[in-house]
Amino acid sequence: MNLSYSQNIIFKDKKFEKAIFKIEPKIDLNNDNIIQISEAEKVTELNLMGNRISNAEDIKYFINAKYIALTDNKLKYFNISGFKKLEELYCAKNKLTELNVSDLPELKKMAFGSNKLKNATLKNIPNLESLNLFGNRFSTIDLSEFPKLKYLSVNYNELVDLIIRQNPELIQFIAFENNLKEIDVTTNKKLKLGICYYDDGVSIISNGEKMKNLKKGEFIKIK
């Protein structure tokens, strides 16, 4: 007998625990007012938005989740790794200064906007298509690890360098309100500059043939 599947979860954050019991359909399948590991492993969607959670370490028990939302909480750090089925991850509007996201083979959409991040570890996420990091404090963002990336939002950062040369599937980027001088799109053959947004004065670097087929992205002015 594998006793690990009958173990009760002792939550580190009571607000996290309270939010778990509010989720519908309910996770407490045997109605004992305790969440067992076996119950957590049956969860595929985990919406914990707006619950004042400050510690999300116990997310690890929900290993089979395909959708996780922790937006609008009080998190200062967040680590997640090894969720083999996770497809969408949202953790915007927190207080994050530390972020480690790795080994998520099915993840396609990820958002960590409106935090306080200056750097982050994002690795082994081969199928990522949409990334939102707006409203942080990044000075350099290198997206070389994400060859399938299509949509990118990095507006309202402190960027002086945005590296997207290894993103051949990229269709759109939003990068206004930064300190960028130029953006190299030479290898971004699918990019549609007509729906890209960047500050007035930013130089778009490309080969001559590419520039003939693209219209200059509109400039965004924020009052």
C-alpha positions in Angstrom: 0.0 0.0 0.0 1.2 3.5 -0.9 0.5 5.5 2.3 1.5 8.8 0.6 -1.9 8.9 -1.1 -3.8 9.1 2.2 -1.7 11.8 3.7 -3.4 15.1 4.8 -2.0 18.4 3.5 -1.0 20.8 6.2 -1.1 24.2 4.4 1.5 26.8 5.1 -0.8 29.7 4.3 -4.3 29.7 5.9 -5.6 32.0 3.2 -4.4 29.5 0.6 -6.2 26.8 2.5 -9.4 28.8 2.8 -9.4 29.6 -0.9 -9.0 25.9 -1.7 -12.2 25.1 0.1 -14.1 27.8 -1.8 -13.3 26.2 -5.2 -16.1 24.6 -7.2 -16.4 21.8 -8.0 -15.2 21.1 -4.5 -11.8 19.5 -3.9 -12.7 17.9 -0.6 -14.3 14.9 -2.2 -14.8 12.9 1.0 -16.3 15.8 3.0 -13.9 15.5 5.9 -12.8 19.2 5.9 -9.3 18.1 5.1 -7.5 18.0 1.8 -5.6 14.8 1.1 -2.8 14.6 -1.4 -4.9 12.2 -3.5 -7.7 14.8 -3.7 -5.2 17.5 -4.7 -3.8 15.4 -7.5 -7.3 15.1 -9.1 -7.5 18.9 -9.6 -7.2 20.2 -13.2 -8.1 23.8 -12.7 -7.0 26.0 -9.8 -8.4 29.5 -9.6 -7.0 31.3 -6.5 -7.3 34.9 -7.7 -7.9 37.7 -5.2 -7.4 35.8 -1.9 -4.5 37.7 -0.2 -2.3 34.6 -0.4 1.3 35.3 0.6 2.7 31.8 0.4 1.9 29.5 -2.6 4.4 26.7 -1.8 1.6 24.2 -1.4 0.8 24.5 -5.1 3.2 21.6 -5.4 0.4 19.2 -4.3 -1.8 20.1 -7.3 0.7 18.5 -9.7 -1.9 17.6 -12.4 -3.4 21.0 -12.8 -3.7 22.3 -16.4 -4.7 25.8 -15.3 -3.4 27.8 -12.4 -4.4 31.4 -11.5 -2.8 33.3 -8.6 -3.4 36.8 -9.9 -4.1 39.6 -7.4 -2.6 38.1 -4.2 0.4 39.1 -1.9 3.1 36.8 -3.2 6.7 38.0 -3.0 8.2 34.8 -4.5 6.9 32.0 -6.6 8.6 28.8 -7.7 6.9 26.1 -9.8 8.5 23.2 -11.6 7.7 19.8 -13.0 4.0 20.3 -13.7 3.8 18.0 -16.8 0.2 18.9 -17.7 0.1 22.6 -17.0 -1.0 24.7 -20.0 -1.8 28.1 -18.5 -0.2 30.0 -15.6 -1.3 33.5 -14.3 0.3 35.3 -11.4 -0.1 39.0 -12.2 -0.7 41.8 -9.6 1.3 40.4 -6.8 4.5 41.7 -5.2 7.0 39.3 -6.8 10.7 39.9 -6.6 11.7 36.3 -7.1 10.4 34.0 -9.8 11.5 30.5 -10.8 9.5 28.7 -13.5 10.9 25.6 -15.1 10.3 22.2 -16.6 6.7 22.8 -17.8 6.6 20.9 -21.1 2.9 21.8 -22.0 2.8 25.4 -20.8 1.5 27.7 -23.6 0.4 30.9 -21.8 2.1 32.6 -18.9 1.5 36.1 -17.3 3.5 37.8 -14.5 2.6 41.4 -15.1 2.3 44.1 -12.5 5.0 42.8 -10.1 8.4 44.0 -9.0 10.7 41.6 -10.9 14.2 42.7 -12.0 15.1 39.2 -13.1 13.5 35.7 -13.3 14.5 32.1 -14.1 12.3 30.8 -16.9 13.7 27.6 -18.5 12.6 24.3 -20.1 9.2 25.7 -21.3 9.5 24.6 -24.9 5.9 25.2 -26.0 5.4 28.7 -24.6 3.3 30.8 -27.0 2.2 33.8 -25.0 4.3 35.7 -22.3 3.2 38.7 -20.4 5.7 40.5 -18.2 4.4 44.1 -18.4 4.8 46.4 -15.4 8.0 45.0 -13.9 11.6 46.3 -13.6 13.5 44.2 -16.2 16.4 45.9 -18.0 17.2 43.0 -20.3 14.9 40.3 -21.6 16.4 37.4 -23.7 13.7 35.1 -25.1 16.0 32.7 -26.9 14.6 29.8 -24.9 11.1 30.1 -26.4 11.2 29.2 -30.1 7.4 28.9 -30.3 6.6 32.3 -28.8 3.9 34.2 -30.7 2.7 37.0 -28.4 4.9 39.1 -26.0 4.0 42.0 -23.6 6.9 43.7 -21.9 5.6 47.3 -21.7 6.2 49.4 -18.6 9.6 48.0 -17.7 13.1 49.5 -17.7 14.3 47.7 -20.8 17.5 48.7 -22.7 17.7 45.4 -24.5 15.0 43.1 -25.9 16.4 39.9 -27.6 13.9 38.2 -29.9 16.2 36.9 -32.6 15.5 33.3 -31.7 11.7 33.6 -31.9 10.8 32.8 -35.5 7.1 32.3 -34.7 6.7 35.8 -33.0 3.7 37.7 -34.4 3.3 40.6 -32.0 5.2 42.4 -29.3 4.1 45.2 -27.0 7.1 47.1 -25.7 6.2 50.7 -25.1 7.3 52.7 -22.0 10.8 51.4 -21.9 14.4 52.7 -22.6 14.9 50.8 -25.8 16.8 52.4 -28.6 16.5 49.6 -31.2 14.8 46.2 -31.7 16.3 43.6 -34.1 13.6 41.8 -35.9 15.7 40.4 -38.8 14.8 36.8 -38.1 11.2 37.3 -37.1 9.7 36.5 -40.4 6.1 36.2 -39.1 6.1 39.5 -37.1 3.4 42.0 -38.0 4.8 45.4 -37.1 1.4 46.9 -37.8 0.1 45.4 -34.5 3.4 45.9 -32.6 3.6 48.8 -30.1 6.8 50.5 -29.1 8.0 54.0 -28.2 8.5 56.8 -30.7 12.2 56.9 -31.7 12.9 53.2 -31.4 14.7 51.9 -34.5 13.5 48.6 -36.0 16.4 46.7 -37.4 15.7 44.3 -40.3 16.9 43.4 -43.8 15.7 45.5 -46.7 13.4 42.8 -48.1 11.7 42.4 -44.7 11.0 46.2 -44.3 9.3 46.4 -47.7 6.6 44.0 -46.5 6.0 45.5 -43.1 4.3 48.7 -41.9 5.7 50.7 -39.1 4.0 49.9 -35.8 1.9 52.6 -34.4 3.3 54.7 -31.5 1.6 54.6 -28.1 1.5 57.8 -26.1 0.4 57.4 -22.5 -0.9 60.5 -20.8 
